[in-house]
Amino acid sequence: MVITSEKGKTQVHTNGHGELLVNVSTKDVAKFKAKGWVHYSDFGAKGDGKTDDIDAIAASHAFANQQGLVVKADEGATYYIGGKERTALIQTDTDFGTAAFIIDDPINS
């Protein structure tokens, strides 16, 4: 995973090798540090129970780990995690609130 902080908008995408590329705008870096936390939706998670949110979840935690921030799930969201090979490393406090998670693990289905 590569995390940058450049002009433009905060966005998460993968390159041709499947690596997760995360850019957090300089404005958002300041905002997140001032609040002390980030939401999964700040990194593009939909929380609709259908869209695979694993990239946004992994990016949220990677950035939070780097900055020492709390991660908060969006209230009432349902996050779908598909079978993509991606790991979210959680090293800071996380508040799942009322969110739900659907984990689709085709290997163990």
For each residue, the residues with C-beta under 8 A, 3 or more apart:
1: 19 20 21 22 58 59 62
2: 19 20 21 22
3: 22 23 24 59 62 63 66
4: 21 22 23 24
5: 23 24 25 26 29
6: 23 25 26
7: 25 26
8: 11 23 25
9: 23 25
10: 23 24 25 28 42 43
11: 8 22 23 44
12: 20 21 22 43 44 55 56 59
13: 20 21 55
14: 18 19 20 21 55
15: 18 19 21
16:
17:
18: 14 15 85
19: 1 2 14 15
20: 1 2 12 13 14 55 58 59 62 86
21: 1 2 4 12 13 14 15
22: 1 2 3 4 11 12 43 59 62 63
23: 3 4 5 6 8 9 10 11
24: 3 4 5 10 28 29 32 63
25: 5 6 7 8 9 10 28 29
26: 5 6 7 29 30
27: 30 31
28: 10 24 25 31 32 42
29: 5 24 25 26 32 33 67
30: 26 27 33 34
31: 27 28 34 35
32: 24 28 29 35 36 37 38 42 63 67 69
33: 29 30 36 67 69
34: 30 31
35: 31 32 38
36: 32 33 69 70
37: 32 64 69 70 71 72 95
38: 32 35 42 43 60 63 64 69 70 71 72
39: 42 45 60 71 72 73 74
40: 43 45 47 53 56 57 60 71 72 73 74 77 79
41: 44 45 46 47 56 74 77
42: 10 28 32 38 39 60
43: 10 12 22 38 40 56 57 59 60 63
44: 11 12 41 53 55 56 59
45: 39 40 41 51 53 56 57 60 74 77 79
46: 41 50 51 53
47: 40 41 53 73 74 76 77 78 79 99
48: 51 77 78 80
49: 78 79 80 100 102
50: 46 80
51: 45 46 48 80
52: 55 80 81 82 84
53: 40 44 45 46 47 56 57 79 80 81
54: 57 58 81 82 84 86 88
55: 12 13 14 20 44 52 58 59 84 86
56: 12 40 41 43 44 45 53 59 60
57: 40 43 45 53 54 60 61 79 81 88
58: 1 20 54 55 61 62 86 87 88 89
59: 1 3 12 20 22 43 44 55 56 62 63
60: 38 39 40 42 43 45 56 57 63 64 71 88
61: 57 58 64 65 71 88 89 90 91 92 94
62: 1 3 20 22 58 59 65 66 88 89
63: 3 22 24 32 38 43 59 60 66 67 69
64: 37 38 60 61 67 68 69 70 71 91 92
65: 61 62 68 89 90 91 92
66: 3 62 63
67: 29 32 33 63 64
68: 64 65 92
69: 32 33 36 37 38 63 64 92
70: 36 37 38 64 92 93 94 95
71: 37 38 39 40 60 61 64 90 92 93 94 95
72: 37 38 39 40 94 95 97
73: 39 40 47 77 79 94 95 96 97 99
74: 39 40 41 45 47 77 97 99
75: 97 98 99
76: 47 98 99
77: 40 41 45 47 48 73 74 99 100
78: 47 48 49 99 100 101 102
79: 40 45 47 49 53 57 73 99 100 101 102
80: 48 49 50 51 52 53 101 102 104
81: 52 53 54 57 101 102 103 104
82: 52 54 104
83: 104 105 106 107
84: 52 54 55
85: 18
86: 20 54 55 58
87: 58
88: 54 57 58 60 61 62
89: 58 61 62 65
90: 61 65 71 94
91: 61 64 65
92: 61 64 65 68 69 70 71
93: 70 71
94: 61 70 71 72 73 90
95: 37 70 71 72 73
96: 73 99
97: 72 73 74 75
98: 75 76
99: 47 73 74 75 76 77 78 79 96
100: 49 77 78 79
101: 78 79 80 81
102: 49 78 79 80 81
103: 81
104: 80 81 82 83 109
105: 83 108 109
106: 83 109
107: 83
108: 105
109: 104 105 106
